[in-house]
Amino acid sequence: MKLDSNEAWAQAAQQFQQSMGESWKNAFQSFQNMDLGGLQPDPAALAKLPGAPKVQFSPSRLQELQQQYLKDAAELWSQGLNGTPAVKDRRFSAEAWGSNPMAAFSAAAYLLNSRTLMGLADAVEGDAKTKNRIRFAVEQWMAASAPSNFLAMNADAQKKAIDTQGESIAKGLQNLLNDMKLGHVSMTDESLFEVGRNVATTEGAVVFENELFQLIEYKPLTAKVYEKPFLLVPPCINKYYILDLQPENSVIRYAVAQGHRTFVVSWRNPDQSLAGKTWDDYIEDAAIKAIHTVQDITGSEKINTLGFCVGGTILSTALAVLAERGEKPAASATLLTTLVDFTDTGILDVFIDENFVKYREMQMGKGGLLKGQDLSSTFSFLRPNDLVWNYVVGNYLKGETPPPFDLLYWNSDSTNLPGPFYAWYLRNTYLENNLVKPGRATVCGVKVDLNQVDIPMYIYGSREDHIVPIGGSYASTQVFPGKKRFVMGASGHIAGVINPPAANKRSHWTREDGQFPKTAGEWIAGATEAPGSWWTDWSGWLKGHAGKQIAAPKTYGKGTKYKAIEPAPGRYVKAKA
């Protein structure tokens, strides 16, 4: 039977409808006669579960769901009898789904059931964390059970298998075996990228290293540079070259081209030799050491700084520790999608509670490694349809090779974390939010008070960020007492940040009245949208804190103490998890 034969599909659809008709009628009858109280979990059964939350449903909401389900199911059944049901979901948008009544019907039924189950999750009456956890679990379940994820139900994959005479299935098996060797689902053709060859290519040299990081200095692109050097602290949960993907979208190259003498921390990918490293180690022997080294190399007492994501949390903590010691080395700080106030942590909050943190502390609080792949998988499943099942379908069911994409190559280049570092971070930020409680957290032997970090700050948040919600980014404006500028960009955690002006994409929002109301929503209400990248706004701000221009250095580092060790990007960034 040919897939594009309308007559054959009509006959098959008729047989399918006849065979399913009685089952659907019975299902409708059962749902119609359902005792709404029967949906309530058995309190006695729940009580037997240790620490189980008390869960019940809103009766009125359940009744609305029941009525809506019956209405939508009857409409779907009618559409199935009269032709092909309309399906509006990009997972089922290929022509093969629309030309196959059985496939279209299964997709439409799946979407109906998904809406209903999500409605049930929303109907839960309980505390916010319990509701969010139930919703997250249902979302994961529904994403995994989509008919598009199974060859037996995916009309598009079946059509491709027939059109290629089975070649797509053979290629899919090859892709599966290759990904099993890699240990993750491929999001891009990783064979096309190499760190130092076509990503992380800005010219520079490693001028200092210890067991935690390498410090890279970049070759000036201008005859003169600003007297205050610029240090970038990227997240240690990823490789630094998210800030230096390719020349046209490199934050680092952009900063160098603007005349800043630029340095970046390149974190070592921890192995067992670093399994005992703590948060204090990363602050003292990495962030603070990098600041002092840049001061020593350049001879400048003041430096400009930037922290991205967890790198921003590390930088903020380091500056607070230095302030308690009477040092204020930073002329300014830029925080990109950074949390220091962990009140609003978005979807990641579903994972965090006392039991989870205690488990991690027992597991690796005294030593061990959090595997990079575990961390990467967690972030991928925050958006399961886009970052997991989309590639399962393309790579394995359809035998496709994902297109080359530098950002997704970086995303797959995972890093480990030392267990004690990770355990301290979980408890003191996500669970107890201690960094914004003056004197509550002790780091490197001093009580941390972020109120002492009274320097000019440029704070950036992405509007659709699912890792650092816009409210979490904006909350930093309520913590730091110095003069601030907050800017919101379009898109998400990475795409919003890596948005070079030349691309002429997206937009950003600013507010010129100098007001920082309590919430991000209030700030947005008074903000003005501007087309294009936020980089130009930031560049103008940073120049205002960079001092006068001086002749660009002719060599890397300084004398024999800080001589060039190896060319950028260095060997630390090339180590695999």
C-alpha positions as CSV (number, residue, x, y, z in Angstrom):
1,M,0.0,0.0,0.0
2,K,1.5,3.4,-1.0
3,L,1.5,6.1,1.7
4,D,0.0,8.6,-0.6
5,S,-2.9,6.5,-1.8
6,N,-6.1,8.2,-0.5
7,E,-8.3,5.2,-1.4
8,A,-6.1,2.8,0.6
9,W,-5.9,5.0,3.6
10,A,-9.7,5.6,3.5
11,Q,-10.3,1.9,3.7
12,A,-7.8,1.5,6.5
13,A,-9.3,4.4,8.4
14,Q,-12.8,2.9,8.1
15,Q,-11.6,-0.4,9.4
16,F,-9.8,1.3,12.3
17,Q,-12.8,3.4,13.2
18,Q,-15.1,0.3,13.2
19,S,-12.7,-1.6,15.4
20,M,-12.2,1.3,17.8
21,G,-15.8,2.5,17.8
22,E,-17.0,0.3,20.7
23,S,-13.9,1.1,22.8
24,W,-14.4,4.8,22.4
25,K,-18.1,4.5,23.3
26,N,-17.2,2.6,26.4
27,A,-14.5,5.1,27.3
28,F,-16.9,8.0,26.9
29,Q,-19.5,6.2,29.0
30,S,-17.0,5.5,31.8
31,F,-15.8,9.0,31.9
32,Q,-19.3,10.4,31.9
33,N,-20.3,8.2,34.8
34,M,-17.1,8.8,36.7
35,D,-17.4,9.6,40.4
36,L,-15.4,12.7,40.7
37,G,-14.5,11.7,44.3
38,G,-12.8,8.7,42.8
39,L,-10.1,10.9,41.4
40,Q,-9.1,11.9,44.9
41,P,-6.0,10.0,46.1
42,D,-6.6,7.6,49.0
43,P,-5.5,9.5,52.1
44,A,-4.6,6.2,53.8
45,A,-2.4,5.1,50.9
46,L,-0.7,8.5,50.8
47,A,-0.1,8.4,54.6
48,K,2.0,5.3,54.1
49,L,4.4,7.1,51.8
50,P,7.3,8.8,53.9
51,G,7.1,12.5,53.4
52,A,4.4,12.3,50.8
53,P,2.5,15.6,50.3
54,K,-1.2,15.8,50.9
55,V,-2.7,16.0,47.4
56,Q,-6.4,16.7,46.5
57,F,-8.2,18.1,43.6
58,S,-10.6,20.9,43.1
59,P,-14.0,19.3,42.5
60,S,-15.2,22.2,40.4
61,R,-12.1,22.1,38.3
62,L,-12.5,18.4,37.8
63,Q,-16.1,18.9,36.6
64,E,-14.9,21.5,34.1
65,L,-12.2,19.1,32.8
66,Q,-14.7,16.3,32.5
67,Q,-17.1,18.4,30.5
68,Q,-14.4,19.8,28.3
69,Y,-12.9,16.4,27.7
70,L,-16.3,15.0,26.6
71,K,-16.9,17.9,24.3
72,D,-13.4,17.7,22.7
73,A,-13.5,13.9,22.5
74,A,-16.9,14.0,20.7
75,E,-15.6,16.6,18.3
76,L,-12.5,14.5,17.6
77,W,-14.5,11.4,17.0
78,S,-16.7,13.4,14.6
79,Q,-13.7,14.7,12.7
80,G,-12.3,11.1,12.5
81,L,-15.6,9.9,11.0
82,N,-15.7,12.7,8.5
83,G,-12.0,12.8,7.4
84,T,-8.7,13.6,9.0
85,P,-8.6,15.3,12.4
86,A,-6.9,18.7,12.4
87,V,-3.6,18.6,14.4
88,K,-1.8,21.8,15.4
89,D,1.5,20.7,16.9
90,R,4.9,21.0,15.2
91,R,5.8,17.4,16.2
92,F,3.0,16.3,13.9
93,S,3.3,19.0,11.2
94,A,4.9,16.9,8.4
95,E,2.7,16.1,5.5
96,A,2.7,12.4,6.2
97,W,0.8,12.9,9.4
98,G,-2.0,14.9,7.7
99,S,-2.3,12.4,4.8
100,N,-2.6,9.4,7.2
101,P,-5.9,9.4,9.0
102,M,-4.9,6.8,11.6
103,A,-1.7,8.7,12.5
104,A,-3.5,12.0,12.6
105,F,-6.2,10.5,14.8
106,S,-3.6,9.1,17.2
107,A,-1.8,12.4,17.4
108,A,-5.0,14.3,18.0
109,A,-6.1,11.8,20.7
110,Y,-2.6,12.2,22.3
111,L,-2.9,16.0,22.4
112,L,-6.4,15.7,23.9
113,N,-5.2,13.4,26.6
114,S,-2.2,15.7,27.2
115,R,-4.4,18.7,27.7
116,T,-6.6,16.8,30.1
117,L,-3.7,15.4,32.2
118,M,-2.1,18.8,32.4
119,G,-5.5,20.2,33.5
120,L,-5.6,17.6,36.2
121,A,-2.1,18.6,37.3
122,D,-3.3,22.2,37.5
123,A,-6.3,21.2,39.4
124,V,-4.2,19.9,42.3
125,E,-4.8,21.8,45.5
126,G,-1.7,22.1,47.6
127,D,1.5,24.0,48.1
128,A,3.2,25.6,45.1
129,K,6.2,23.2,45.1
130,T,4.0,20.1,45.1
131,K,1.9,21.5,42.3
132,N,5.0,22.3,40.3
133,R,6.5,18.9,40.8
134,I,3.3,17.2,39.7
135,R,3.1,19.4,36.6
136,F,6.8,18.7,35.8
137,A,6.3,15.0,36.2
138,V,3.2,15.0,33.9
139,E,5.0,17.1,31.3
140,Q,7.9,14.6,31.3
141,W,5.5,11.7,30.9
142,M,3.5,13.3,28.1
143,A,6.7,14.4,26.2
144,A,8.0,10.8,26.4
145,S,4.8,9.1,25.4
146,A,4.1,11.2,22.2
147,P,3.3,9.0,19.2
148,S,6.0,10.8,17.3
149,N,8.6,9.1,19.5
150,F,7.8,5.6,18.2
151,L,8.5,4.2,14.8
152,A,5.3,2.1,14.8
153,M,3.2,5.3,15.2
154,N,5.3,8.0,13.5
155,A,3.9,8.4,10.0
156,D,6.7,10.7,8.9
157,A,9.4,8.3,9.9
158,Q,7.5,5.4,8.2
159,K,7.2,7.3,5.0
160,K,10.9,8.1,5.0
161,A,11.7,4.5,5.6
162,I,9.7,3.5,2.6
163,D,11.0,6.3,0.4
164,T,14.6,5.4,1.2
165,Q,14.0,1.7,1.0
166,G,15.0,1.2,4.6
167,E,18.1,3.3,4.5
168,S,16.8,5.7,7.1
169,I,16.3,2.9,9.6
170,A,19.8,1.6,9.0
171,K,21.2,5.1,9.4
172,G,19.2,5.6,12.5
173,L,20.6,2.5,14.1
174,Q,24.1,3.7,13.3
175,N,23.3,7.1,14.9
176,L,22.0,5.3,18.0
177,L,25.1,3.2,18.3
178,N,27.3,6.2,17.9
179,D,25.4,8.2,20.5
180,M,25.7,5.3,22.9
181,K,29.5,5.5,22.6
182,L,29.3,9.3,23.1
183,G,27.0,8.9,26.1
184,H,24.5,11.4,25.0
185,V,21.9,12.2,22.3
186,S,23.7,14.2,19.5
187,M,22.2,17.7,19.0
188,T,24.5,18.6,16.2
189,D,27.1,17.0,14.0
190,E,30.0,17.0,16.5
191,S,32.5,15.8,14.0
192,L,32.4,19.2,12.3
193,F,33.7,21.1,15.3
194,E,37.0,21.2,17.1
195,V,37.9,23.6,20.0
196,G,40.7,25.9,18.8
197,R,40.0,25.2,15.1
198,N,36.6,26.6,14.4
199,V,35.3,27.4,17.9
200,A,37.2,29.3,20.6
201,T,39.5,30.8,18.0
202,T,40.1,34.3,19.3
203,E,43.9,34.7,19.4
204,G,45.5,34.8,22.8
205,A,47.7,32.8,25.2
206,V,47.5,31.2,28.6
207,V,49.5,33.4,31.0
208,F,48.8,31.7,34.3
209,E,47.4,28.3,35.5
210,N,46.9,26.4,38.6
211,E,44.9,23.2,39.3
212,L,41.5,24.9,39.0
213,F,41.8,27.2,36.0
214,Q,43.9,28.7,33.2
215,L,43.9,32.5,32.7
216,I,43.9,33.4,29.0
217,E,44.9,36.9,27.8
218,Y,43.8,37.9,24.3
219,K,45.8,39.7,21.7
220,P,44.7,43.3,21.2
221,L,42.9,44.2,18.0
222,T,43.3,47.9,18.5
223,A,46.4,50.1,18.7
224,K,45.3,51.4,22.1
225,V,43.5,49.7,24.9
226,Y,41.7,51.0,28.0
227,E,43.8,51.3,31.1
228,K,41.5,49.2,33.2
229,P,41.7,45.5,32.1
230,F,38.6,43.3,31.7
231,L,38.2,39.9,33.3
232,L,35.4,37.4,32.4
233,V,34.4,34.7,34.7
234,P,32.2,32.1,32.8
235,P,30.2,29.4,34.5
236,C,32.2,26.4,35.7
237,I,29.4,24.0,34.8
238,N,30.2,24.6,31.2
239,K,33.2,25.4,29.0
240,Y,34.2,29.1,28.7
241,Y,33.9,29.2,24.9
242,I,30.2,29.9,25.0
243,L,31.7,33.4,25.1
244,D,33.9,32.7,22.1
245,L,32.1,30.4,19.8
246,Q,33.0,31.9,16.4
247,P,34.3,35.3,15.4
248,E,30.9,36.7,14.4
249,N,29.2,35.7,17.7
250,S,32.1,35.9,20.2
251,V,31.5,38.1,23.3
252,I,35.3,37.9,23.9
253,R,36.3,39.0,20.4
254,Y,33.7,41.8,20.6
255,A,35.2,43.1,23.9
256,V,38.8,43.0,22.4
257,A,37.6,44.8,19.3
258,Q,36.2,47.5,21.5
259,G,39.6,48.2,23.0
260,H,39.5,46.3,26.2
261,R,42.6,44.3,27.4
262,T,40.7,41.1,27.9
263,F,41.3,38.1,30.2
264,V,39.1,35.0,30.7
265,V,39.0,32.2,33.3
266,S,39.1,28.8,31.6
267,W,38.0,26.3,34.1
268,R,39.6,22.9,34.4
269,N,37.3,20.0,33.8
270,P,37.5,18.2,37.2
271,D,38.7,14.6,37.5
272,Q,39.2,12.5,40.6
273,S,42.2,14.6,41.6
274,L,39.8,17.6,42.2
275,A,37.0,15.5,43.7
276,G,37.5,17.2,47.1
277,K,37.5,20.8,46.0
278,T,35.0,23.1,47.7
279,W,33.2,26.4,47.1
280,D,35.9,28.1,49.1
281,D,38.6,26.7,46.8
282,Y,36.8,28.0,43.7
283,I,36.5,31.5,45.3
284,E,40.0,31.8,46.8
285,D,42.1,29.8,44.4
286,A,40.2,30.7,41.2
287,A,38.1,33.8,41.2
288,I,40.2,35.8,43.7
289,K,43.4,34.5,42.2
290,A,42.3,35.5,38.7
291,I,41.5,39.0,39.9
292,H,44.9,39.4,41.7
293,T,46.7,38.0,38.7
294,V,45.1,40.4,36.2
295,Q,46.0,43.3,38.6
296,D,49.6,42.0,38.8
297,I,50.0,41.5,35.0
298,T,48.5,44.9,34.0
299,G,49.7,47.0,37.0
300,S,46.1,48.3,37.3
301,E,44.6,48.6,40.8
302,K,41.1,48.5,39.4
303,I,39.7,46.1,36.8
304,N,36.3,45.6,35.1
305,T,34.7,42.3,35.6
306,L,32.0,40.1,34.1
307,G,30.3,37.0,35.4
308,F,28.0,34.7,33.4
309,C,25.4,32.5,35.1
310,V,27.1,30.5,38.0
311,G,30.3,32.5,37.1
312,G,28.4,35.6,38.1
313,T,27.5,34.0,41.5
314,I,31.1,33.1,42.0
315,L,32.3,36.6,41.0
316,S,29.8,38.3,43.3
317,T,30.9,36.0,46.2
318,A,34.6,36.7,45.5
319,L,34.0,40.5,45.5
320,A,32.1,40.2,48.8
321,V,34.9,38.2,50.4
322,L,37.5,40.8,49.1
323,A,35.3,43.6,50.5
324,E,35.3,42.0,53.9
325,R,39.1,41.9,53.7
326,G,39.2,45.6,52.8
327,E,39.9,45.1,49.1
328,K,37.8,46.6,46.3
329,P,39.5,45.7,43.1
330,A,36.6,46.0,40.7
331,A,35.8,49.2,38.9
332,S,32.5,47.6,37.7
333,A,30.8,44.2,37.4
334,T,28.6,42.9,34.6
335,L,26.3,40.1,35.6
336,L,24.7,38.1,32.8
337,T,21.7,35.8,33.6
338,T,23.0,35.5,37.2
339,L,21.3,34.4,40.4
340,V,22.5,35.8,43.7
341,D,19.0,36.0,45.3
342,F,17.6,32.5,44.8
343,T,14.0,33.3,45.7
344,D,12.9,32.8,42.1
345,T,14.7,29.8,40.6
346,G,12.1,28.8,38.1
347,I,11.6,25.2,37.1
348,L,14.8,24.0,38.9
349,D,13.0,24.5,42.2
350,V,11.2,21.2,41.6
351,F,14.4,19.3,42.4
352,I,15.3,21.1,45.6
353,D,14.3,20.2,49.1
354,E,16.0,19.2,52.3
355,N,15.9,15.5,51.5
356,F,17.4,16.0,48.1
357,V,20.2,18.2,49.4
358,K,20.9,15.9,52.3
359,Y,21.2,13.0,49.9
360,R,23.7,14.9,47.7
361,E,25.7,15.9,50.8
362,M,25.8,12.2,52.0
363,Q,26.7,11.1,48.5
364,M,29.4,13.5,47.6
365,G,29.7,16.3,50.2
366,K,33.0,14.9,51.5
367,G,34.4,14.0,48.0
368,G,33.4,12.8,44.6
369,L,32.3,14.1,41.3
370,L,29.0,15.2,39.8
371,K,29.3,13.8,36.3
372,G,28.9,16.3,33.5
373,Q,26.5,14.2,31.6
374,D,24.2,14.0,34.6
375,L,24.1,17.8,34.8
376,S,23.7,18.2,31.0
377,S,20.8,15.7,30.9
378,T,19.0,17.5,33.7
379,F,19.1,20.8,31.8
380,S,18.0,19.1,28.6
381,F,15.0,17.6,30.3
382,L,13.9,21.0,31.4
383,R,12.8,21.4,27.7
384,P,12.3,17.7,26.8
385,N,10.5,18.2,23.4
386,D,13.1,20.6,22.1
387,L,16.3,19.2,23.6
388,V,15.6,15.5,23.9
389,W,12.8,13.9,21.9
390,N,13.2,16.1,18.9
391,Y,16.7,14.6,18.4
392,V,15.6,11.1,19.3
393,V,13.1,11.2,16.5
394,G,15.4,12.9,14.0
395,N,18.6,10.9,14.8
396,Y,17.1,7.4,15.3
397,L,13.7,7.1,13.8
398,K,14.4,9.2,10.6
399,G,18.1,8.5,10.4
400,E,19.0,12.2,10.0
401,T,22.3,13.9,10.9
402,P,21.5,17.1,12.9
403,P,22.8,20.2,11.2
404,P,26.0,21.9,12.4
405,F,25.4,24.4,15.2
406,D,28.2,25.7,17.3
407,L,26.0,26.5,20.3
408,L,24.7,23.0,20.5
409,Y,28.2,21.5,20.1
410,W,29.2,23.6,23.2
411,N,26.0,22.4,25.0
412,S,27.1,18.8,24.5
413,D,30.7,19.4,25.7
414,S,29.9,18.8,29.3
415,T,32.0,19.3,32.5
416,N,32.1,17.6,35.8
417,L,31.8,19.3,39.2
418,P,33.5,18.5,42.5
419,G,31.0,17.0,44.9
420,P,31.8,19.3,47.9
421,F,31.5,22.4,45.7
422,Y,28.2,21.2,44.4
423,A,26.8,20.2,47.8
424,W,27.7,23.6,49.3
425,Y,26.2,25.4,46.4
426,L,22.9,23.5,46.6
427,R,22.4,24.1,50.3
428,N,23.5,27.7,50.5
429,T,21.9,29.0,47.3
430,Y,18.9,27.0,46.0
431,L,17.8,25.6,49.4
432,E,18.6,28.3,52.0
433,N,19.4,31.4,49.9
434,N,22.1,32.4,52.3
435,L,24.1,34.7,50.0
436,V,21.6,37.5,50.3
437,K,21.4,37.1,54.1
438,P,24.2,39.3,55.4
439,G,26.6,37.3,57.6
440,R,24.7,34.0,57.1
441,A,27.2,32.3,54.7
442,T,30.8,31.9,55.6
443,V,33.2,31.8,52.7
444,C,37.0,31.7,52.8
445,G,36.8,32.4,56.6
446,V,34.7,35.6,56.4
447,K,31.0,36.4,56.7
448,V,29.6,37.3,53.3
449,D,27.7,40.5,52.9
450,L,26.8,41.4,49.3
451,N,25.8,44.8,50.4
452,Q,29.5,45.6,50.7
453,V,29.8,45.2,46.9
454,D,29.0,48.8,46.2
455,I,30.3,49.2,42.7
456,P,28.6,50.1,39.4
457,M,26.8,47.1,37.9
458,Y,25.3,46.2,34.6
459,I,22.8,43.5,35.2
460,Y,21.3,41.5,32.3
461,G,18.4,39.1,32.2
462,S,16.7,37.1,29.4
463,R,13.0,37.4,29.1
464,E,12.3,33.7,28.3
465,D,15.1,32.2,30.4
466,H,14.0,28.9,31.9
467,I,17.2,28.4,34.0
468,V,17.6,31.9,35.5
469,P,14.1,33.4,35.3
470,I,13.9,37.1,34.5
471,G,12.6,37.7,38.0
472,G,15.7,36.0,39.4
473,S,18.1,38.1,37.3
474,Y,16.3,41.3,38.2
475,A,16.4,40.4,41.9
476,S,20.1,41.4,41.9
477,T,19.0,45.0,41.5
478,Q,17.5,44.8,45.0
479,V,20.7,43.3,46.5
480,F,23.6,45.5,45.4
481,P,23.7,49.1,46.6
482,G,25.8,50.7,43.9
483,K,24.7,52.5,40.8
484,K,23.1,50.0,38.5
485,R,21.8,49.5,35.0
486,F,19.4,46.6,34.2
487,V,18.7,45.4,30.7
488,M,16.3,42.7,29.5
489,G,17.0,40.8,26.3
490,A,14.6,38.7,24.2
491,S,14.9,34.9,24.0
492,G,16.5,32.5,26.5
493,H,19.4,31.7,28.8
494,I,22.0,31.4,26.0
495,A,20.5,32.7,22.8
496,G,19.5,36.0,24.6
497,V,23.1,36.5,25.7
498,I,24.9,35.4,22.5
499,N,23.2,37.9,20.3
500,P,25.8,40.0,18.4
501,P,24.8,43.3,16.9
502,A,25.7,42.3,13.3
503,A,23.0,39.6,13.4
504,N,20.3,42.3,13.8
505,K,18.1,39.9,15.7
506,R,15.7,40.1,18.6
507,S,15.4,43.2,20.8
508,H,16.1,44.4,24.3
509,W,14.5,46.6,26.9
510,T,15.9,49.5,28.9
511,R,14.6,52.0,31.4
512,E,16.2,55.4,31.7
513,D,14.5,56.8,34.8
514,G,16.9,55.1,37.1
515,Q,14.1,53.4,39.0
516,F,14.3,49.8,40.2
517,P,10.9,48.8,41.6
518,K,10.6,45.7,43.7
519,T,9.7,43.2,40.9
520,A,10.7,42.6,37.4
521,G,7.1,43.0,36.2
522,E,7.0,46.5,37.6
523,W,10.3,47.4,35.9
524,I,9.1,46.0,32.6
525,A,6.0,48.1,32.8
526,G,8.1,51.2,32.6
527,A,10.7,49.9,30.1
528,T,11.2,50.8,26.5
529,E,11.9,48.2,23.8
530,A,14.7,48.7,21.3
531,P,15.4,46.6,18.3
532,G,18.6,44.5,18.0
533,S,21.3,43.4,20.4
534,W,21.9,44.7,23.9
535,W,25.7,44.4,23.3
536,T,25.9,48.0,22.0
537,D,24.2,49.4,25.1
538,W,26.6,47.4,27.3
539,S,29.6,48.4,25.3
540,G,28.8,52.1,25.8
541,W,28.3,51.5,29.6
542,L,31.5,49.6,30.0
543,K,33.6,52.2,28.2
544,G,32.4,54.7,30.8
545,H,34.2,52.6,33.5
546,A,37.3,51.7,31.5
547,G,39.4,54.8,32.1
548,K,41.7,56.4,29.5
549,Q,43.3,54.7,26.6
550,I,46.9,53.6,26.6
551,A,49.2,51.9,24.1
552,A,48.3,48.2,23.6
553,P,50.8,45.7,25.1
554,K,53.1,44.1,22.6
555,T,53.5,40.8,24.5
556,Y,51.3,38.5,26.6
557,G,51.6,38.4,30.4
558,K,54.4,40.2,32.2
559,G,58.1,39.3,32.4
560,T,59.1,35.8,33.4
561,K,56.5,35.4,36.1
562,Y,53.6,35.5,33.7
563,K,54.9,34.4,30.4
564,A,52.9,32.7,27.7
565,I,52.5,29.1,28.6
566,E,50.6,27.9,25.5
567,P,48.3,29.5,22.8
568,A,44.7,30.0,23.5
569,P,42.3,28.2,24.0
570,G,44.7,26.1,26.2
571,R,44.5,22.5,27.1
572,Y,42.1,22.7,30.1
573,V,39.1,23.5,27.8
574,K,39.9,20.5,25.6
575,A,39.6,17.9,28.4
576,K,36.4,15.9,28.1
577,A,34.2,14.9,31.0
